[in-house]
């Protein structure tokens, strides 16, 4: 009963946001998921959803679909959102996101990272302070299902560890800010190395190019961040990912649409790096989500992009692939 009340409240809160477009009620095809499998859902950059009134209903629909899929028996372990929740770091954008996500976050662990658009920009698109984002306030949900077990800074959400497991094995979520500070990487390194028996999914905003290559030159972190230390994706790879074999994979957004890169770490294991970004798609994302399916008798993740509105898979080599997560 409580879940249905939460969903009803969500619908009421969404009503004023979606007057411009009625997409109808979500339809969840229960045959698209395996009741014995476990799932992770990745949501790409949603800045166009929260910025434009005309596309906000697509975010509403997406969240309602996820909620109903969970109700229908889809065993969703967590939701990962890759940053750029907003376009201009305006309170109305954050409020729209919070209202449309709150009911889902109470049922499914929800982890998000900061994107460059989640800060206010000054002249020359410079981010003069990391403190000018509303991120912590609006990604904190009353009664949230996500269990934060470590933080770089007290009471802040930009750099945290969220408890997560896949078939009883810990795959915690390491969330890092846009262009992580040098001192943040040092904290993350110490934490990951001190917990060698736990595997980590690293969630950060800028990492791969639209072609699926590691960003090495001209990163947005370098061009935008001021009055702070920062790291490029290449530096993040070299200083954190490559040397810690218990970082199972990296998830990012920012560029392009959907890509995967495999590169050997210092232990010789190929680390999957998965990019999923919605901002350049029709309708700000058209209700698409990335779904990871894990089966107990397999060491691989089956990845696909699903359009929740049109009830179909986006079947291309860039959107349908698998990677090994058990090792």
C-alpha positions in Angstrom: 0.0 0.0 0.0 2.8 2.4 0.9 4.4 1.9 -2.5 1.1 2.8 -4.3 0.7 5.9 -2.2 4.2 7.0 -3.1 3.4 6.4 -6.7 0.2 8.4 -6.5 2.1 11.3 -4.9 4.6 11.1 -7.7 1.9 11.4 -10.2 0.4 14.4 -8.5 3.7 16.1 -8.3 4.4 15.4 -12.0 1.1 16.7 -13.2 2.1 20.4 -13.2 5.3 19.5 -15.0 3.7 17.6 -17.9 0.8 19.7 -19.0 2.5 20.2 -22.4 2.5 16.5 -23.3 0.6 13.4 -22.2 2.5 10.3 -23.0 0.0 8.0 -21.4 0.6 5.3 -18.8 3.8 3.2 -19.0 3.4 -0.4 -20.2 5.9 -2.9 -18.8 6.3 -6.0 -20.8 7.2 -8.6 -18.2 8.5 -10.9 -20.8 11.4 -8.5 -21.5 13.1 -9.4 -18.2 14.0 -12.6 -16.5 12.6 -13.0 -13.0 15.7 -14.9 -11.9 18.2 -12.3 -13.2 19.4 -9.1 -11.5 19.5 -5.8 -13.2 21.3 -2.4 -13.2 19.7 0.6 -15.0 21.8 3.4 -16.3 20.3 6.8 -17.0 22.3 9.1 -19.3 22.6 12.9 -19.1 19.1 14.2 -18.5 19.8 17.9 -18.8 17.5 18.5 -21.8 14.6 16.8 -19.9 14.9 19.0 -16.8 15.7 22.2 -18.8 12.8 22.1 -21.3 9.2 21.9 -20.3 8.4 20.1 -23.5 10.7 17.2 -22.8 10.2 16.9 -19.0 7.4 14.4 -19.5 9.9 12.0 -21.0 11.8 11.9 -17.7 8.5 11.5 -15.8 7.5 8.6 -18.0 11.0 7.0 -17.6 10.8 7.1 -13.9 7.3 5.8 -13.8 8.3 2.9 -16.1 11.2 2.0 -13.8 8.9 2.1 -10.8 6.3 -0.1 -12.4 9.0 -2.5 -13.7 10.2 -2.9 -10.1 6.6 -3.5 -9.0 6.2 -6.1 -11.7 9.1 -8.2 -10.4 12.2 -6.8 -12.2 15.0 -7.2 -9.7 16.7 -3.9 -10.1 19.8 -3.7 -7.9 20.5 0.0 -8.4 20.2 2.9 -10.8 23.2 4.8 -12.0 22.8 8.4 -13.4 25.9 9.7 -15.1 25.7 13.5 -14.4 24.4 16.6 -16.1 21.1 16.3 -14.2 20.6 20.0 -15.1 21.5 22.3 -18.0 22.1 25.5 -16.0 22.2 24.5 -12.4 18.9 26.3 -11.8 16.7 25.4 -8.8 13.7 24.7 -10.9 15.6 22.1 -12.9 16.8 20.4 -9.7 13.3 20.6 -8.2 11.8 18.9 -11.3 14.4 16.1 -11.1 13.9 15.6 -7.4 10.1 15.4 -7.6 10.2 12.9 -10.5 12.8 10.7 -8.9 11.9 10.7 -5.2 9.4 7.7 -5.3 11.9 5.6 -7.3 14.8 6.4 -5.0 12.8 5.1 -2.1 12.4 1.8 -3.7 15.7 1.3 -5.6 19.2 2.5 -4.6 19.9 5.6 -6.8 23.4 6.9 -7.3 24.2 10.0 -9.4 27.4 12.0 -10.1 28.0 15.7 -10.9 28.3 16.7 -14.5 29.8 20.0 -15.7 26.3 21.4 -16.3 25.5 20.8 -12.6 27.6 23.8 -11.7 27.1 27.5 -12.5 29.4 28.9 -15.1 31.0 32.3 -15.3 32.8 34.1 -18.1 34.4 31.8 -20.7 32.3 28.9 -19.3 34.5 28.7 -16.2 33.4 26.9 -13.1 34.9 29.1 -10.4 33.7 27.1 -7.4 32.7 23.5 -6.8 30.5 24.8 -4.0 28.0 26.5 -6.4 26.1 23.3 -7.3 22.8 22.3 -5.7 23.7 18.7 -6.2 23.8 17.5 -2.6 20.5 19.1 -1.7 18.5 17.6 -4.5 20.1 14.1 -4.8 19.4 13.5 -1.1 16.0 11.8 -0.8 14.0 11.3 2.3 13.8 7.5 3.0 16.3 6.8 0.2 17.0 3.1 -0.4 20.7 3.8 -1.2 23.0 3.2 1.7 26.0 5.6 1.7 28.8 3.8 3.5 31.7 6.3 2.9 32.0 10.0 2.1 34.9 12.2 1.2 33.3 15.2 2.8 30.7 15.1 5.6 27.1 15.7 4.5 28.0 16.0 0.8 27.1 13.6 -2.0 29.6 14.4 -4.7 32.2 11.8 -3.6 30.6 8.8 -1.9 30.5 5.0 -1.8 27.1 3.3 -2.0 26.6 -0.2 -0.9 25.5 -2.6 -3.8 25.7 -6.3 -4.5 25.1 -8.7 -7.4 24.0 -12.2 -6.4 25.4 -11.6 -2.9 28.8 -10.4 -4.0 29.7 -6.8 -3.2 29.9 -4.5 -6.2 29.8 -1.1 -4.4 29.3 2.1 -6.3 32.2 4.6 -6.1 30.8 8.0 -7.1 33.3 10.7 -8.1 32.7 14.3 -8.9 33.3 15.9 -12.4 37.0 16.1 -13.0 37.8 14.7 -9.5 40.2 16.7 -7.3 43.7 15.3 -6.7 42.8 14.9 -3.0 39.6 13.1 -3.9 41.5 10.5 -6.0 43.9 10.0 -3.1 40.9 9.3 -0.8 39.3 6.9 -3.4 42.6 5.1 -3.8 43.1 4.6 -0.1 39.5 3.4 0.3 39.6 1.0 -2.6 43.0 -0.5 -1.6 41.9 -0.9 2.0 38.9 -3.0 0.8 40.5 -5.5 -1.6 37.7 -8.1 -1.2 35.1 -5.7 -2.6 34.6 -4.8 -6.2 33.6 -1.3 -7.3 31.6 0.2 -10.1 33.2 3.7 -10.7 30.6 6.3 -11.7 31.9 9.6 -13.0 30.8 12.1 -15.7 33.5 12.7 -18.2 35.6 9.7 -19.2 35.2 8.6 -22.9 34.9 10.5 -26.1 31.9 10.1 -28.4 33.9 7.5 -30.4 34.5 5.5 -27.2 38.2 6.5 -26.6 39.6 7.6 -23.4 39.6 11.4 -23.1 43.3 12.4 -23.1 43.5 15.9 -24.3 41.2 18.9 -24.1 39.0 17.6 -21.3 36.2 19.8 -20.1 37.6 19.5 -16.6 40.8 21.2 -17.7 39.0 24.0 -19.7 36.3 24.7 -17.1 37.4 24.1 -13.5 39.2 26.9 -11.7 40.3 27.5 -8.1 40.5 23.8 -7.5 42.7 20.8 -8.3 41.2 18.6 -11.0 42.0 15.5 -13.1 41.4 14.6 -16.7 39.9 11.2 -17.6 43.4 10.0 -18.6 44.8 11.0 -15.2 41.9 9.3 -13.5 42.6 6.1 -15.4 46.3 6.2 -14.6 46.1 7.2 -10.9 43.0 5.2 -9.8 41.5 2.7 -12.3 44.6 1.1 -13.8 46.2 0.2 -10.4 43.2 -1.2 -8.7 42.0 -4.4 -10.1 38.9 -4.4 -7.8 37.5 -1.5 -9.9 35.3 -3.8 -12.0 34.2 -1.2 -14.5 33.7 2.5 -15.2 30.4 4.2 -16.1 30.2 7.7 -17.6 28.3 10.1 -19.8 29.0 13.6 -21.2 29.8 12.7 -24.8 28.1 10.9 -27.7 25.4 8.3 -27.0 26.4 4.7 -26.3 29.8 3.1 -26.4 32.1 0.6 -24.6 35.8 0.6 -24.4 38.0 -2.3 -23.1 41.5 -1.5 -21.9 44.0 -3.6 -19.8 44.7 -2.4 -16.3 48.1 -3.0 -14.6 47.0 -6.6 -13.7 46.3 -7.3 -17.4 42.5 -7.5 -17.0 40.5 -5.6 -19.6 38.4 -3.1 -17.7 35.0 -2.2 -19.3 34.3 1.5 -19.6 30.7 2.2 -20.6 29.4 5.5 -21.9 25.7 6.4 -22.0 24.5 9.9 -22.8 21.0 11.1 -23.7 21.4 14.8 -24.3 21.8 14.6 -28.1 18.9 12.3 -28.7 15.4 13.2 -29.9 13.1 14.5 -27.1 16.1 14.9 -24.9 16.4 11.1 -24.6 13.1 9.8 -25.8 12.6 7.7 -22.6 15.6 5.5 -23.3 17.5 3.7 -20.5 20.5 1.3 -20.6 19.7 -2.0 -18.9 22.4 -4.4 -17.6 21.2 -8.0 -17.1 23.2 -10.3 -14.9 22.3 -14.0 -14.7 23.6 -16.2 -11.9 25.1 -18.8 -14.2 27.0 -16.3 -16.3 30.1 -14.2 -15.7 29.0 -11.6 -18.2 26.6 -8.6 -18.2 24.3 -8.3 -21.2 23.8 -4.6 -22.0 21.0 -3.1 -24.1 19.3 0.2 -24.6 15.6 0.1 -24.2 13.1 2.8 -25.2 10.5 2.7 -22.4 8.0 4.8 -24.3 8.1 2.8 -27.6 8.6 -0.5 -25.8 11.4 -1.7 -27.9 15.2 -2.3 -27.8 17.5 0.0 -29.7 19.4 -2.8 -31.4 22.8 -1.6 -32.8 26.4 -2.7 -32.2 26.9 0.4 -30.1 23.9 -0.2 -27.9 23.9 -4.0 -27.6 27.0 -5.7 -26.1 28.3 -7.7 -23.2 31.2 -7.5 -20.9 32.7 -9.7 -18.2 32.1 -8.6 -14.6 33.0 -11.8 -12.7 36.8 -12.4 -12.4 
